[in-house]
Amino acid sequence: MRPHESFDDGSRTDDALSVVSRRDLLKRGGSLLAALTLLDSPLFAEILRTSDGENVIPFLDQAPAPPDAAVRQYGELNTRNWEQLSSWMTPNEEFFTVSHYNRPVLEAKEWRLHIAGLVENPMTLTLEQIQARPRQEVTFTLECGGNHGFDWFTGGIGNARWAGTPLASILQAAGIKKSGIEVVFFGSDEGEEEVRDIKMKQNFSRSMSVEDALAPANLLCYEMNGTPLSPLHGFPLRLIAPGWYGVANVKWLKRIEVIDKRWAGRFMAKDYVTIREEPRENGQVVWTQKVVGPALLKSVTAKVTVKGGKHRIYGAAWGRPIQRVDVRIDDGAWRPATIDRGQEHEFAWKFWHVDWEDAAAGEHTITSRAIDTAGYVQPAMSDPVIANKRTYWESNGQITRRIRIA
């Protein structure tokens, strides 16, 4: 049971800005900034401003507390109670974070980022030098690769506005040599590993191909929702790789190295590996092991409310560009959900809702499925891509919730 993960994750009204200065925003933190950025969303009135007399009906399948062993090894696992989903942006203090090794507390003045390996111009940069480079922001929903892999780990996800400088421009300035095929990102967090009786101290590390590393949305990030990264979220600098699971978004960055072979550190070759038992046409079974990488299409039912006898189902979808979301109640037909199009960001989740006009007393199941713009459908739990999986990573099967209507 090891949900190792590096997690960490609109326009504003003139009236709000007239009484709240930027200095006030920075002083008060991410929650106020997140609230202001939500004001243009059609779901603001429906999600944030729950009207008088509207009540949330609790699900019957509440997530249990994480086991003591997981808490001892990884610290407090801040798991989301989906019924309390109330903002499109996740406040910094509510954004989940799980460490792999230790959680270093670094001093900005002493910290340096080293760019090395197969580059023409090795570089050593201070935080001030990175902050002086062109600034770029991206709104990105960050999910743990093990989210929903266990019944007790269902909240490894959050949405935030990340700010920093583009990774690509720094790699281009360093000059990647033709022999370089892989870019490795090293964090400052460290632990001891053992391979074939050889014990060694290692920093957390993950790699990408050069092509993936040069994606224009990738950031060397120093801000989260308008405030500097906290120590838990990777201060002073972390990688933000939109469209990838959290493990690729290395925190506490200290070194970026270009190499000429595939990287085979623990979190590439041994851990964060999805194992499947795949049947072949000749009746044989082949075991496959693939590295967890880009995020997969997913959706979840977040909560059900009732007001004046009228029921509404709310949820979220993410992982890929969302075309539509369908919802099925019990064994009925799939019905289309209404998607909030007020916040159109390529890498951010979409909120959706369905008016449940034929809700009847008794116990019910609610299942959602997302469909991306390429027509790919979120797989059912019985789909071989999910059913044949033997590890908890990349658990993006359709999620069914249970509820009782009085």
SULLIN-V624709 format. One record per helix or strand. SS is the DSSP state (H for helix, E for strand). FROM is the first residue (numbers start at 1). LEN is the number of residues. Records with the same first field share a line. If there is no record, write none. Layout:
BEGIN
SS: FROM-LEN / FROM-LEN
END
This chain:
BEGIN
H: 14-6 / 22-7 / 30-8 / 44-5 / 68-7 / 82-3 / 92-3 / 127-5 / 167-8 / 210-4 / 231-3 / 246-3 / 266-5 / 384-4
E: 55-3 / 59-1 / 113-5 / 119-1 / 123-3 / 136-8 / 150-1 / 153-1 / 157-10 / 176-1 / 182-14 / 198-12 / 219-6 / 227-2 / 238-3 / 244-1 / 253-7 / 273-7 / 285-7 / 294-1 / 298-10 / 310-9 / 322-8 / 335-2 / 338-2 / 347-1 / 350-7 / 362-11 / 377-1 / 389-1 / 400-6
END
